[in-house]
Amino acid sequence: MSGDRQLTESVIGIAEAAGEAIMAVYRDGFSVQTKEDASPLTQADLAAHRLIVAGLTQLTPDIPVLSEESALVPWETRRQWRRYWLVDPLDGTREFIKRNGEFSVNIALIDDGEAVFGVIQAPVDGRLWHAWRTGPALRRAGTQDVALRVHAPALAPLRVAASRSHRGPRTDALLARMGEVEVIAQGSSLKFCRIADGELDVYPRFGPTSEWDTAAGQCVLEAAGGQLLAAGSGKPFRYNQRESLLNGDFIAFGDPALPWRDWL
């Protein structure tokens, strides 16, 4: 299945359709609900979720789908999955509510714990990034695909992505240890795309994220030559390895030669 062109185009079409559904809500106005974990939920999340799950189920009926908005699949069921789709229908709901445009659609294919295919679509401007694990990482604008490569060697001042909605004192302390940096606020998984694009160098994240927040971005970033590593072990994230769907702290970067261990 790796690199399957027909599958690639079909999933890109699903992501773009989800982006259009999100923008219809974005333009028309929306209400905000609060989920049990206190995170926000809008009609756009649900519309994109329904469209993506239906599209992927029709496309690959033998591959289960795990979406943020249907994540209550029992571990006893989920642990049997070797291959599955991992979806965040609207990554950056807080940015969507703020209307700053920094939200995305994330679709990843997980195989034996690894993100082997990822698609990220930015609904506001229509840009889309996609990659199979074996590369290349590509950015699509219109009908053209442009191959991406991280910026290596990275040059000072390092351009460091900071979450708009989740920055805290541990991030500030790490930034102080890094020396001369340019901090750039950016929402959602678009941070991974901008590192893959060579527009950013580092993205540290302390505090909880969920597996659907990182899988597609990790695939695109790794295919472009970068890395996403767990802050504790220094190993790449793997998915569906335990009952919890929460990630630990991590650092993502473009240039593998950067002294990230010293910063942590």
Backbone as numpy.savetxt, mean C-alpha at the origin, in Angstrom:
# Nx Ny Nz CAx CAy CAz Cx Cy Cz
1.55 -18.19 -12.95 0.73 -16.99 -12.95 1.59 -15.72 -12.95
2.84 -15.83 -12.52 3.71 -14.66 -12.38 3.82 -13.91 -13.69
3.54 -12.61 -13.64 3.69 -11.78 -14.82 2.59 -11.94 -15.84
1.52 -12.62 -15.52 0.42 -12.88 -16.44 -0.18 -11.56 -16.92
-0.05 -11.29 -18.23 -0.46 -10.00 -18.76 -1.96 -9.80 -18.69
-2.72 -10.84 -19.01 -4.17 -10.71 -18.98 -4.66 -10.46 -17.57
-4.09 -11.19 -16.60 -4.47 -10.97 -15.21 -4.11 -9.56 -14.77
-2.92 -9.10 -15.15 -2.47 -7.75 -14.80 -3.48 -6.71 -15.27
-3.85 -6.78 -16.54 -4.76 -5.78 -17.10 -6.14 -5.87 -16.48
-6.59 -7.06 -16.16 -7.91 -7.22 -15.55 -7.94 -6.59 -14.16
-6.89 -6.81 -13.38 -6.85 -6.25 -12.02 -6.69 -4.73 -12.09
-5.91 -4.25 -13.03 -5.80 -2.80 -13.22 -7.17 -2.21 -13.54
-7.94 -2.88 -14.38 -9.28 -2.41 -14.70 -10.18 -2.37 -13.48
-10.07 -3.38 -12.61 -10.86 -3.40 -11.38 -10.47 -2.25 -10.47
-9.15 -2.00 -10.32 -8.68 -0.90 -9.47 -9.16 0.44 -10.00
-9.12 0.61 -11.31 -9.56 1.88 -11.89 -11.06 2.08 -11.72
-11.83 1.01 -11.86 -13.27 1.11 -11.63 -13.57 1.46 -10.18
-12.80 0.90 -9.25 -12.97 1.24 -7.84 -12.64 2.70 -7.61
-11.59 3.19 -8.26 -11.24 4.60 -8.14 -12.36 5.50 -8.63
-13.01 5.12 -9.72 -14.13 5.91 -10.23 -15.30 5.91 -9.25
-15.55 4.76 -8.62 -16.64 4.69 -7.63 -16.32 5.57 -6.43
-15.06 5.60 -6.01 -14.64 6.45 -4.91 -14.84 7.92 -5.26
-14.46 8.30 -6.46 -14.56 9.70 -6.86 -16.01 10.15 -7.01
-16.92 9.24 -7.35 -18.34 9.60 -7.42 -18.83 10.02 -6.04
-18.41 9.31 -4.99 -18.78 9.68 -3.63 -18.06 10.95 -3.21
-16.81 11.07 -3.58 -15.98 12.24 -3.24 -16.60 13.53 -3.75
-17.13 13.45 -4.96 -17.74 14.64 -5.58 -19.11 14.96 -5.00
-19.87 13.92 -4.66 -21.27 14.13 -4.29 -21.49 14.39 -2.81
-20.47 14.20 -1.97 -20.64 14.36 -0.54 -20.91 13.04 0.13
-20.60 12.94 1.42 -20.67 11.66 2.09 -20.77 11.86 3.60
-21.26 10.83 4.27 -21.27 10.81 5.74 -20.15 9.90 6.20
-19.79 10.02 7.48 -18.69 9.24 8.04 -19.20 8.44 9.23
-18.97 7.13 9.18 -19.27 6.25 10.31 -17.97 5.94 11.05
-18.09 5.37 12.25 -16.92 4.95 13.01 -17.00 3.45 13.26
-15.94 2.74 12.86 -15.90 1.29 13.06 -15.52 0.96 14.50
-15.56 -0.32 14.84 -15.29 -0.75 16.21 -13.88 -0.37 16.68
-12.93 -0.33 15.73 -11.56 0.03 16.10 -11.35 1.54 16.06
-12.42 2.31 15.97 -12.43 3.78 15.97 -11.94 4.38 14.66
-11.69 3.57 13.65 -11.29 4.11 12.36 -12.53 4.52 11.57
-12.38 5.50 10.68 -13.54 6.00 9.94 -13.92 5.10 8.76
-15.18 5.20 8.36 -15.71 4.43 7.25 -16.68 5.31 6.48
-16.58 5.30 5.16 -17.49 6.09 4.32 -18.15 5.19 3.27
-19.12 5.78 2.57 -19.76 5.04 1.48 -18.76 4.68 0.40
-17.70 5.48 0.25 -16.69 5.20 -0.77 -15.93 3.92 -0.46
-15.58 3.72 0.83 -14.92 2.47 1.24 -15.76 1.27 0.83
-17.06 1.36 1.14 -17.95 0.22 0.91 -18.21 0.00 -0.58
-18.36 1.09 -1.33 -18.60 0.95 -2.77 -17.39 0.32 -3.46
-16.20 0.78 -3.10 -14.98 0.21 -3.70 -14.81 -1.24 -3.28
-15.09 -1.53 -2.01 -14.98 -2.91 -1.51 -15.87 -3.85 -2.31
-17.13 -3.48 -2.47 -18.05 -4.36 -3.17 -17.62 -4.58 -4.61
-17.18 -3.52 -5.27 -16.78 -3.62 -6.67 -15.53 -4.50 -6.82
-14.54 -4.32 -5.94 -13.29 -5.08 -6.05 -13.53 -6.55 -5.74
-14.26 -6.84 -4.67 -14.50 -8.24 -4.30 -15.27 -8.96 -5.41
-16.27 -8.30 -5.96 -17.04 -8.92 -7.05 -16.15 -9.14 -8.27
-15.33 -8.15 -8.60 -14.47 -8.26 -9.78 -13.42 -9.35 -9.64
-12.77 -9.42 -8.49 -11.73 -10.44 -8.28 -12.34 -11.83 -8.19
-13.52 -11.93 -7.57 -14.17 -13.23 -7.45 -14.56 -13.77 -8.82
-15.03 -12.90 -9.68 -15.36 -13.32 -11.04 -14.11 -13.66 -11.83
-13.04 -12.89 -11.62 -11.80 -13.07 -12.38 -11.09 -14.36 -11.98
-10.98 -14.59 -10.67 -10.25 -15.77 -10.17 -11.10 -16.43 -9.08
-12.13 -17.17 -9.46 -13.06 -17.73 -8.47 -12.42 -18.71 -7.49
-11.24 -19.22 -7.83 -10.57 -20.17 -6.94 -9.64 -19.49 -5.94
-9.51 -18.16 -6.00 -8.62 -17.44 -5.09 -9.46 -16.60 -4.14
-9.40 -16.84 -2.83 -10.19 -16.04 -1.88 -9.72 -14.60 -1.82
-10.60 -13.73 -1.33 -10.33 -12.30 -1.22 -10.46 -11.89 0.24
-9.43 -11.23 0.75 -9.48 -10.65 2.09 -9.41 -9.13 1.95
-10.49 -8.46 2.28 -10.57 -7.00 2.19 -10.67 -6.41 3.58
-10.20 -5.19 3.72 -10.33 -4.50 5.02 -11.77 -4.51 5.49
-12.70 -4.38 4.55 -14.11 -4.27 4.94 -14.81 -5.62 5.05
-14.02 -6.72 4.96 -14.59 -8.05 5.22 -13.52 -8.92 5.87
-12.85 -8.35 6.86 -11.66 -8.98 7.43 -11.96 -10.00 8.51
-13.24 -10.28 8.78 -13.58 -11.19 9.88 -13.59 -12.64 9.43
-12.62 -13.00 8.60 -12.47 -14.40 8.19 -11.75 -15.13 9.32
-12.29 -16.21 9.84 -11.65 -16.90 10.96 -10.23 -17.35 10.60
-9.34 -17.27 11.58 -7.96 -17.70 11.37 -7.90 -19.15 10.93
-8.77 -20.00 11.46 -8.75 -21.41 11.08 -9.03 -21.59 9.59
-9.80 -20.67 9.01 -10.04 -20.70 7.56 -8.86 -20.06 6.82
-8.49 -18.89 7.29 -7.47 -18.11 6.58 -6.10 -18.80 6.56
-5.77 -19.52 7.59 -4.45 -20.15 7.66 -4.28 -21.24 6.62
-5.38 -21.69 6.03 -5.31 -22.71 4.97 -5.00 -22.09 3.60
-5.07 -20.77 3.51 -4.89 -20.13 2.21 -3.41 -20.09 1.84
-3.08 -20.61 0.69 -1.71 -20.44 0.17 -1.63 -19.19 -0.70
-2.70 -18.98 -1.46 -2.75 -17.81 -2.35 -4.08 -17.10 -2.12
-4.03 -15.76 -2.01 -5.26 -15.00 -1.82 -5.03 -13.55 -2.21
-6.11 -12.84 -2.47 -6.06 -11.40 -2.73 -6.19 -10.65 -1.42
-5.35 -9.63 -1.24 -5.37 -8.80 -0.03 -5.65 -7.37 -0.48
-6.75 -6.79 0.02 -7.29 -5.56 -0.57 -7.55 -4.50 0.49
-7.13 -3.28 0.20 -7.63 -2.11 0.94 -8.39 -1.28 -0.08
-9.73 -1.32 -0.04 -10.52 -0.64 -1.07 -10.29 0.87 -1.10
-10.02 1.46 0.07 -9.75 2.89 0.15 -8.72 3.11 1.25
-7.46 3.15 0.86 -6.38 3.36 1.82 -6.20 4.86 2.00
-6.30 5.31 3.25 -6.23 6.74 3.50 -7.61 7.36 3.64
-8.51 6.66 4.34 -9.87 7.19 4.51 -9.83 8.56 5.20
-8.90 8.72 6.16 -8.80 10.02 6.84 -8.42 11.12 5.84
-7.56 10.80 4.88 -7.19 11.79 3.87 -8.37 12.06 2.93
-9.13 11.02 2.63 -10.34 11.17 1.83 -11.30 12.14 2.52
-11.50 11.96 3.83 -12.41 12.82 4.58 -11.89 14.26 4.59
-10.57 14.43 4.68 -9.98 15.77 4.65 -9.99 16.38 3.25
-10.29 15.56 2.25 -10.33 16.00 0.85 -8.98 16.56 0.37
-7.90 15.90 0.77 -6.59 16.35 0.30 -6.06 15.51 -0.87
-6.83 14.54 -1.31 -6.47 13.77 -2.50 -5.49 12.63 -2.27
-4.99 12.46 -1.04 -3.91 11.51 -0.80 -4.45 10.17 -0.30
-5.21 9.51 -1.15 -5.75 8.20 -0.82 -5.61 7.31 -2.04
-5.77 6.01 -1.84 -5.48 5.09 -2.93 -6.32 3.82 -2.81
-6.31 3.06 -3.89 -6.88 1.71 -3.95 -5.70 0.74 -3.95
-5.71 -0.24 -3.04 -4.61 -1.20 -2.94 -5.12 -2.61 -3.20
-4.51 -3.30 -4.15 -4.82 -4.71 -4.42 -3.51 -5.47 -4.53
-3.37 -6.53 -3.72 -2.15 -7.34 -3.76 -2.52 -8.81 -3.86
-1.70 -9.57 -4.55 -1.82 -11.02 -4.59 -0.74 -11.61 -3.68
-1.16 -12.39 -2.71 -0.23 -13.01 -1.76 -0.08 -14.48 -2.12
1.16 -14.94 -2.18 1.45 -16.34 -2.49 2.48 -16.84 -1.49
2.10 -17.83 -0.69 2.99 -18.38 0.34 3.59 -17.28 1.22
2.76 -16.32 1.62 3.17 -15.28 2.55 3.84 -14.09 1.92
4.13 -14.12 0.63 4.81 -13.01 -0.04 3.86 -12.26 -0.96
4.02 -10.94 -1.00 3.26 -10.13 -1.95 3.93 -10.26 -3.31
3.28 -10.97 -4.24 3.91 -11.26 -5.53 3.39 -10.38 -6.66
2.29 -9.67 -6.42 1.73 -8.76 -7.43 1.00 -7.66 -6.69
1.21 -6.42 -7.12 0.56 -5.30 -6.45 0.10 -4.24 -7.43
-1.06 -3.67 -7.15 -1.61 -2.55 -7.91 -2.05 -1.48 -6.92
-1.62 -0.25 -7.16 -2.05 0.90 -6.35 -2.55 1.97 -7.31
-3.76 2.43 -7.08 -4.35 3.45 -7.95 -4.71 4.68 -7.14
-4.37 5.84 -7.67 -4.67 7.12 -7.03 -5.91 7.70 -7.71
-7.09 7.63 -7.07 -8.32 8.03 -7.76 -8.35 9.48 -8.24
-7.76 10.40 -7.50 -7.92 11.82 -7.85 -7.26 12.16 -9.18
-6.01 11.71 -9.39 -5.34 12.06 -10.65 -5.24 10.88 -11.62
-5.71 9.70 -11.20 -5.76 8.56 -12.10 -4.45 7.81 -12.27
-3.38 8.25 -11.62 -2.12 7.51 -11.76 -2.24 6.12 -11.14
-1.46 5.21 -11.65 -1.53 3.84 -11.17 -0.14 3.22 -11.24
0.21 2.48 -10.19 1.48 1.78 -10.12 1.19 0.29 -10.04
2.00 -0.52 -10.72 1.78 -1.96 -10.65 3.10 -2.69 -10.84
3.17 -3.87 -10.28 4.40 -4.65 -10.38 4.14 -6.09 -10.00
4.82 -6.99 -10.68 5.02 -8.34 -10.18 6.32 -8.35 -9.41
6.42 -9.24 -8.46 7.59 -9.28 -7.58 8.90 -9.35 -8.36
8.87 -10.05 -9.49 10.07 -10.21 -10.29 10.43 -8.96 -11.09
9.55 -7.93 -11.06 9.81 -6.67 -11.74 9.43 -6.72 -13.21
9.47 -5.57 -13.87 9.79 -4.26 -13.30 8.60 -3.64 -12.58
8.87 -2.59 -11.80 7.80 -1.76 -11.26 7.44 -0.72 -12.31
6.15 -0.50 -12.49 5.69 0.37 -13.57 4.68 1.38 -13.05
4.74 2.59 -13.62 3.72 3.61 -13.36 2.99 3.85 -14.66
1.65 3.81 -14.59 0.83 4.00 -15.78 0.15 5.34 -15.72
0.28 6.08 -16.78 -0.45 7.32 -16.98 -1.09 7.24 -18.36
-2.41 7.22 -18.40 -3.08 7.00 -19.68 -2.88 5.55 -20.10
-2.25 5.36 -21.26 -1.99 4.01 -21.75 -0.51 3.67 -21.70
0.31 4.56 -21.16 1.76 4.36 -21.16 2.25 3.84 -19.82
3.11 2.84 -19.85 3.78 2.34 -18.65 5.22 2.83 -18.64
5.64 3.39 -17.52 7.01 3.87 -17.35 7.67 3.02 -16.27
8.84 2.44 -16.57 9.56 1.63 -15.60 10.15 2.53 -14.51
10.08 2.06 -13.27 10.51 2.85 -12.12 11.77 2.26 -11.52
12.57 3.14 -10.90 13.73 2.70 -10.15 13.92 3.65 -9.00
14.23 3.11 -7.84 14.45 3.95 -6.67 15.67 4.84 -6.89
15.80 5.88 -6.08 16.93 6.81 -6.20 18.09 6.27 -5.37
19.06 5.69 -6.04 20.23 5.12 -5.36 21.48 5.39 -6.20
22.54 5.92 -5.57 22.62 6.22 -4.14 21.78 7.44 -3.75
21.22 7.37 -2.55 20.45 8.49 -2.03 21.39 9.63 -1.65
20.94 10.85 -1.89 21.76 12.03 -1.63 21.15 12.87 -0.51
22.00 13.54 0.26 21.52 14.45 1.32 21.00 15.73 0.69
19.97 16.32 1.28 19.22 15.81 2.43 18.26 14.70 2.00
18.18 13.66 2.80 17.26 12.58 2.51 15.83 13.09 2.56
15.04 12.64 1.63 13.63 13.02 1.58 12.82 11.94 2.30
12.26 12.31 3.44 11.63 11.35 4.32 10.13 11.57 4.35
9.39 10.52 4.06 7.93 10.58 4.10 7.46 10.46 5.53
6.53 11.31 5.91 5.89 11.23 7.21 4.38 11.15 6.99
3.74 10.28 7.71 2.30 10.15 7.60 1.62 11.45 8.01
0.61 11.85 7.27 -0.14 13.06 7.64 -0.94 12.84 8.91
-1.42 11.61 9.12 -2.37 11.37 10.20 -1.81 10.56 11.36
-0.56 10.05 11.23 -0.08 9.10 12.24 1.36 9.38 12.68
1.80 10.61 12.66 3.16 10.91 13.08 3.21 11.13 14.60
4.27 10.61 15.24 4.36 10.72 16.70 5.78 10.96 17.15
6.02 10.96 18.48 7.34 11.27 19.02 8.42 10.29 18.61
8.09 9.01 18.40 9.11 8.05 17.99 9.60 8.37 16.58
8.71 8.80 15.73 9.12 9.22 14.39 10.01 10.46 14.46
9.63 11.41 15.30 10.43 12.63 15.46 11.83 12.31 15.97
11.93 11.34 16.90 13.23 10.97 17.43 14.10 10.32 16.35
13.49 9.48 15.52 14.24 8.87 14.43 14.72 9.92 13.44
13.86 10.87 13.12 14.26 11.93 12.20 15.45 12.71 12.73
15.48 12.92 14.05 16.61 13.63 14.65 17.90 12.84 14.49
17.82 11.52 14.57 19.02 10.67 14.43 19.50 10.61 12.99
18.64 10.92 12.04 19.00 10.81 10.64 19.84 11.98 10.15
19.89 13.05 10.91 20.67 14.21 10.46 19.87 15.09 9.52
20.52 15.55 8.47 19.88 16.49 7.55 18.85 15.77 6.70
17.58 16.15 6.88 16.51 15.52 6.12 15.51 16.59 5.67
14.77 16.24 4.64 13.63 17.03 4.19 12.39 16.19 4.45
11.55 16.65 5.36 10.36 15.88 5.72 9.21 16.27 4.80
8.60 15.27 4.20 7.52 15.50 3.25 6.29 14.75 3.73
5.23 15.47 4.05 3.99 14.85 4.51 3.29 14.20 3.33
2.82 12.98 3.53 2.17 12.24 2.46 1.25 11.20 3.08
0.05 11.07 2.56 -0.90 10.10 3.08 -0.91 8.81 2.29
-1.40 7.75 2.90 -1.71 6.45 2.30 -0.48 5.76 1.73
-0.73 4.69 0.98 0.36 3.90 0.40 1.05 4.61 -0.76
0.59 5.80 -1.09 1.30 6.59 -2.10 2.74 6.86 -1.69
3.04 6.75 -0.39 4.42 6.92 0.06 5.33 5.87 -0.57
4.88 4.63 -0.62 5.68 3.57 -1.24 5.90 3.85 -2.72
4.86 4.33 -3.37 4.96 4.62 -4.80 5.97 5.73 -5.07
5.98 6.73 -4.22 6.90 7.85 -4.43 8.34 7.44 -4.16
8.57 6.50 -3.26 9.93 5.97 -3.10 10.31 5.18 -4.35
9.40 4.35 -4.84 9.66 3.58 -6.07 9.92 4.51 -7.24
9.25 5.65 -7.25 9.41 6.65 -8.31 10.71 7.44 -8.20
11.43 7.29 -7.07 12.63 8.08 -6.85 12.37 9.47 -6.31
11.11 9.74 -5.89 10.76 11.07 -5.39 10.95 11.20 -3.88
11.01 10.07 -3.17 11.26 10.03 -1.73 12.33 8.98 -1.47
12.96 9.07 -0.28 14.04 8.12 0.04 13.67 7.15 1.15
12.96 7.62 2.19 12.72 6.81 3.38 11.31 7.05 3.90
10.71 5.98 4.40 9.41 6.09 5.08 9.45 5.22 6.33
9.63 5.83 7.52 9.56 5.07 8.76 8.14 5.08 9.30
7.74 3.96 9.89 6.38 3.92 10.46 6.39 3.19 11.80
6.04 3.92 12.83 5.87 3.36 14.16 4.39 3.38 14.49
3.92 2.29 15.07 2.50 2.22 15.37 1.81 1.31 14.39
0.58 0.92 14.70 -0.07 -0.14 13.93 -0.48 0.28 12.52
-0.21 -0.63 11.60 -0.86 -0.63 10.29 -1.41 -2.04 10.12
-2.21 -2.24 9.11 -2.73 -3.57 8.84 -2.10 -4.12 7.57
-2.22 -5.42 7.39 -1.51 -6.05 6.29 -1.95 -5.51 4.93
-3.22 -5.13 4.81 -3.69 -4.59 3.52 -3.14 -3.18 3.26
-2.58 -2.54 4.29 -1.99 -1.21 4.09 -0.64 -1.27 3.39
0.05 -2.40 3.48 1.44 -2.45 3.04 1.73 -3.41 1.89
0.89 -4.41 1.67 1.24 -5.50 0.75 1.49 -5.01 -0.68
0.54 -4.28 -1.25 0.71 -3.81 -2.63 1.90 -2.87 -2.74
2.04 -1.97 -1.75 3.15 -1.03 -1.77 4.49 -1.72 -1.64
4.57 -2.76 -0.79 5.81 -3.51 -0.65 6.21 -4.15 -1.97
5.24 -4.72 -2.67 5.53 -5.37 -3.96 6.08 -4.38 -4.97
5.42 -3.22 -5.09 5.87 -2.20 -6.05 7.26 -1.69 -5.66
7.46 -1.42 -4.37 8.74 -0.89 -3.92 9.87 -1.88 -4.15
9.66 -3.15 -3.80 10.72 -4.14 -3.98 11.03 -4.35 -5.46
10.02 -4.31 -6.30 10.26 -4.47 -7.74 11.06 -3.31 -8.31
10.99 -2.14 -7.63 11.74 -0.96 -8.08 13.14 -0.89 -7.46
13.49 -1.89 -6.63 14.82 -1.92 -6.05 14.90 -1.52 -4.60
13.75 -1.17 -3.97 13.75 -0.75 -2.57 13.40 -1.88 -1.65
13.21 -1.55 -0.37 12.90 -2.55 0.63 11.90 -2.01 1.65
11.08 -2.91 2.19 10.25 -2.63 3.36 10.60 -3.70 4.38
11.14 -3.28 5.53 11.66 -4.21 6.51 11.03 -3.98 7.88
10.78 -5.06 8.60 10.32 -4.95 9.98 11.40 -4.30 10.82
11.01 -3.33 11.65 11.99 -2.57 12.43 12.74 -3.46 13.42
12.07 -4.48 13.94 12.71 -5.34 14.93 13.67 -6.35 14.33
13.19 -7.11 13.35 13.98 -8.21 12.79 14.83 -7.81 11.59
14.46 -6.72 10.94 15.16 -6.35 9.71 14.80 -7.24 8.53
13.70 -7.98 8.65 13.29 -8.88 7.57 12.08 -8.30 6.83
11.92 -8.65 5.55 10.74 -8.19 4.80 9.46 -8.72 5.42
8.41 -7.93 5.33 7.11 -8.38 5.81 6.65 -9.62 5.06
6.05 -10.55 5.80 5.31 -11.67 5.23 3.88 -11.58 5.72
2.97 -12.18 4.97 1.55 -11.97 5.20 0.83 -13.28 5.54
-0.24 -13.12 6.34 -1.08 -14.25 6.73 -0.28 -15.31 7.49
0.59 -14.86 8.37 1.43 -15.78 9.14 0.90 -16.03 10.55
-0.10 -15.26 10.95 -0.62 -15.39 12.32 -2.06 -14.87 12.36
-2.70 -15.04 13.49 -4.11 -14.64 13.57 -4.30 -13.14 13.42
-3.42 -12.35 14.04 -3.55 -10.90 13.94 -3.20 -10.42 12.54
-3.93 -9.43 12.07 -3.66 -8.82 10.76 -2.92 -7.49 10.91
-2.47 -7.19 12.13 -1.73 -5.95 12.36 -0.24 -6.16 12.08
0.36 -5.16 11.42 1.80 -5.14 11.22 2.49 -4.53 12.44
3.77 -4.85 12.59 4.60 -4.13 13.55 5.24 -2.91 12.90
6.15 -2.27 13.65 6.87 -1.10 13.13 7.69 -1.51 11.91
7.89 -0.57 11.00 8.71 -0.89 9.82 9.41 0.36 9.31
10.37 0.11 8.42 11.01 1.20 7.69 11.09 0.78 6.22
10.72 1.69 5.35 10.80 1.46 3.91 11.78 2.46 3.33
12.56 2.03 2.36 13.57 2.92 1.78 13.92 2.47 0.37
14.52 3.40 -0.37 14.91 3.09 -1.73 16.31 2.53 -1.84
17.28 3.20 -1.27 18.68 2.82 -1.39 19.03 1.80 -0.31
19.32 0.53 -0.66 19.63 -0.49 0.35 20.90 -0.19 1.14
21.74 0.74 0.66 22.98 1.06 1.36 22.79 2.05 2.50
21.60 2.60 2.66 21.37 3.57 3.74 21.54 2.89 5.11
22.07 3.62 6.11 22.33 3.04 7.43 21.09 2.99 8.32
20.07 2.30 7.85 18.78 2.32 8.54 18.86 1.71 9.93
19.74 0.74 10.13 19.86 0.13 11.47 20.30 1.17 12.50
21.17 2.07 12.10 21.64 3.12 13.02 20.50 4.05 13.43
19.60 4.30 12.51 18.49 5.23 12.80 17.51 4.59 13.78
17.31 3.30 13.66 16.33 2.62 14.52 16.88 2.40 15.92
